[in-house]
């Protein structure tokens, strides 16, 4: 599916960067000051990683190591990137498939910017449905909408809400999709 919007139109051209030897406290303060949820990690003018709020919480704070860790200890080193000329549909699909929310924008080794799920959804909110299947709901049984009926939900094939969802070959399907 093409949206007609390119990544270059949605991305931030000068995202906030931090060095890999900075402390997590410095990184957290920078995120708070700049109102961002991630930082690009730079070394010798080259992007070598991405660090998000979740990285700080899950990889350091939750393990009691926030005071001892540096950015390089918690950043994500395996960068999933996208070209600036790609359609934003491709970007949101990558984010969904890799369960990430921040994509460095690069082409031929050159850094162009950063595109986030929020950037894309501001431009094309209909793409939110692509992300929904990766959103992990905590404590589903305590959420009222899940207690209405065991048979209600979203069809995993067509993505539509149905009052009659049943498992078929490991997927939850509505009656229309079961007939296909």
N, C-alpha and C positions, 0 to 999 in steps of 0.2 A: 504494500500500500504506500503510495506516495502522498505526502501532505502538501508539497509545493514549497515548504520551508526548508532551507539548508541549515546545517549545524552552525555555519559561520554567522547566520542571522540571529541565532539564539544564544550563542556563547558569550562569556565574559572575556574580553580581550586582555585584561590585565588582572588576572586573579591574584589573590594573596599568596605569597610564597614564604617559606621559612627554610633555614639551613638544617641539615640532618643532625648537627651536633647541638641544636637548641634543646633546652629542657622542655619537658611536657608542660610545666607551669608557664613558660614563655609562650608555648604554642596555644595553650588554653586561653591565656590572657589576650593573645593576638586574635584568636577566633571571637572572643567576647567583644573586644574593642571594635572589630571590623564587621561584626554580626554575620559571620559565615560559619558553615558547618564542616568545612574541610579546608585544608591547606595543601598546596603543592610543595613538595620537598625538592629543593634545588641544591646542586653542588656543582661548582665550576661552571655556572650559567647553563646547566643542563638539568632537566627535570628527571629525577631519579625515583620519585615515589609520590604517593598521595597519602595524607593522613586525615582521618575524619574524627568527629567527636566520638563515634562508636569505637574507633580504634583505641582512643585514650581510655574510655570507660572499660571496655571488655579486655583489653590486653595489658592494662597497667593498673588502673584504680581498683578494679574488681579482684585483682590478684595481690593487692597491697604493695605494688611496686611503683606507684606514681612518683614518689620522691627520688627514686634512683634511675628512672628510665629517661632516655633521650628520645628525640623524635625518630632517629634511625632504628630504635628498638621496637617501635610499634607501627611504623608506616607500612603501607602496602607497596612492595617492590615490584610486583608483577603488574605492570600497567596495561590495562585494556584501554586502547585509544581509538579515536575515530578521525576521519579526514574532514576538513572543513566543508567540503563540497557534498558530503553525504546528506541525505534527507533526514530530518529529525526522527522520522519513524524508525530508521535504522539505529539511531542513537538510543531511543527508548527501548528498542528490542534488545540491544546489547546490555543495557542496564538491567532489564528484566532477566535475561538469560544468565548473567553473572551476579545477580543480586547486589548491584551497586547503584549509587546515586550520583556519581561524579565521573565524568569522562574527560581526560585531557584530549585536546584537539591538536592533532599532529599530522604532518604530511612530509614525506621524504626526510624524516628526522628533524624537521623544523617544528618548533612549538608555536601554536597560534592562540591558544586560550583554553578555557575550561567550560564545559557545558554540564549542567546539572538537570536532574529530573524536574526540579521546580522551574528552571528556565524553559524547558520544553512544554510543561503542562500549562504555563502561563500563556504560551502561544497557541497550543492545540490541546485544550482540556479533554477532548474526546479520547486521547491516547492513554488516559488514566486507566482505562479498562485493561490495557496490556500489562500494567504493573500489578493489578489487583491479585492475580493468582500467585504472586510471590510475597504478598504481604502476609506475614505470620500473625494471626490473631491469638493473643494470649487469653487464657481463661475463657474459652468460647462458651462453656456451659454456664458461666455467670453473666453472659450477655443476653438480654431478653429476646432479641431477634432469633437466636439459635434455639430457644426453648419453645417456640411456637409449634413446630412440628418437626419430626425427624425427617420428613419427606420434602421440606422446602429448602431451596437454595439456588445456587447459580450453576447452570449447565456448563460443564467443562469443555464441551464441544462447541456450542454456539455462543456461550457467554451470557445468555439471557436468564433472567430470574424465572423460576417455575415453582408452582406449589407441589409438583410431583417429580422430585428428583430421586433416582435410584441408581445404585452402582451397577455398571455394565463393563465387564472386562477391565476392572480397576479404575474406571472413570465414572464420575457422577453425571448422569444424563437426564435431560427432559424427555417427555413422551415424543415430541416431534423428532428429536435426533435419534431416538431408539428405533424409529420407523424407517430411517434412511438406510 
